[in-house]
Amino acid sequence: MKLDLFKWEKPTWVISSLLTVVGFVAMILAWTQFNAPFKPGLDFVGGTRLQLTLACAKDQSCPNPIDVSQVRDLLSAEGLGNSSVQILENYSLSVRAQTLDVEQRETLQKALSDNIGKFDAETIQIDTVGPTVGKELFRSGVLAVLLSLLGIVVYLAFRFQWDYAFFAVVALIHDVLITMGFFAILGLVSGVEADSLFLVALLTIIGFSVNDTVVIYDRIRETLERHPDWTVNHVVDDAANQTLTRSINTSLTATLPLTAIFFFGGETLKFFALALIVGFVSGAYSSIFIATTLWAWWRNRHPGRREPKAVAEV
């Protein structure tokens, strides 16, 4: 497989710019509704979440799926009209409300059972998180993402040069923004929430994406040392093609099990897997088309920079 990298330079820049702008707009719209760049889950805002499944779903004997408008009317009657309601697979119900004590939860469960149908006791899940804990989790998660980016800058600047580090981080930020924008759109359109697993997914995406970028940068440096007479574009194009098959195979083998988790892994891991799929695909794309071509663009405008000798591998 031979890829003419610089033939696709401008189109890929345009695609990345459009995706980033769309993501930014979605995050701004999400902020106006949720005071966050995506719809925050219970982990971040605090409150009580009840997840219930109709007992008739076991033998698929339910006459009708759960009616979300009926659920909202019941919640309003209980003074919980501002709660978030989500129907899962027609016969499961997820309600996120303000923090409820034991009596309030029992009252709400009874009202739902009396009006909607009997729920399977084995499937009832109740989670409660205080608002202070939720804010602390969010701050800690954001700090972890920022520190990981800083650590990557320091490592790449030591291993390569500052321009390598800068454009690698540009590619990483590109991947993070696209993933966040995608979830902002899901939150606005279908009410998908981002919880603490979403921040874990962002950290995983950063680590995965920078690995691909480092492999290509290593090959660029080796090629420059072997062929100092080659143009920058020729070096980058050759290095990207040498590592292209490896990058595609690595991304494919990583996304296949994640796809299986998305379809068959249950609600808990479904959107965690989806975030990783989006991020891994974006990471492979940015490592090949963004980190490399931007670095070449910079080097073509600053010729004469000498490469450090490769660090000896242990």
C-alpha angles and dihedrals in degrees: 000000000000118000121195093214099186093048085068096039100103097036091052091048089052092048092049092047092050093047091048093048092048089049092050092050090049091049091050091051090047090051091055090055105032105020087238135080089253135017103284119225128225091274091068107034101033128227138110127300124196121192117188135172125203113250090227090064089078094070094023092242098132110129095210138009119254112282109227093202090056090052091050091051090052092049091049090052088054092050093255099109093135093060124120116244127194128177113214119201092338097282104052124079131202119192123183113192140157116292107296128196122223094269093050092049092050091048091051093047091050092050091050093047093048094050106030106028143273115310125216106253092209093061098048111118123185123185127178125187126177117234092238092054090047093054091047091052090051094049092047092049094050090047090052091053092049094046091050090054091048091049091051091051091052093046096047092045089054095042096042126355136293094264090056090050093047097052092042089057090046087057091047092050087049090056094046093048093049091050092046092046091050091053092044088058091047090050092051096043105036106009096250110169127215113221135176090289087063091062089048087053091052091052090049091049091052092052094045095046096048090052091062091045093051091052091054093044090051090053091047091054093047091049092049090053093049096042110029089161094062121100118251092248092051091050094048094045091050093047093048092050092048091056098033097096092046092051093049094046093047093050093045095051090048096049098045096069090040089055089053090050090049093054101033108017099086132245096295095065100024099096093033087060091045092053090052092048092052092044096046093049090046090046094054090047095048094045091055102035108021112032092043102043094044090051090049090048090053095046092049088058094044105042123176098049110143121225120233116239113266115268109251112250117234 
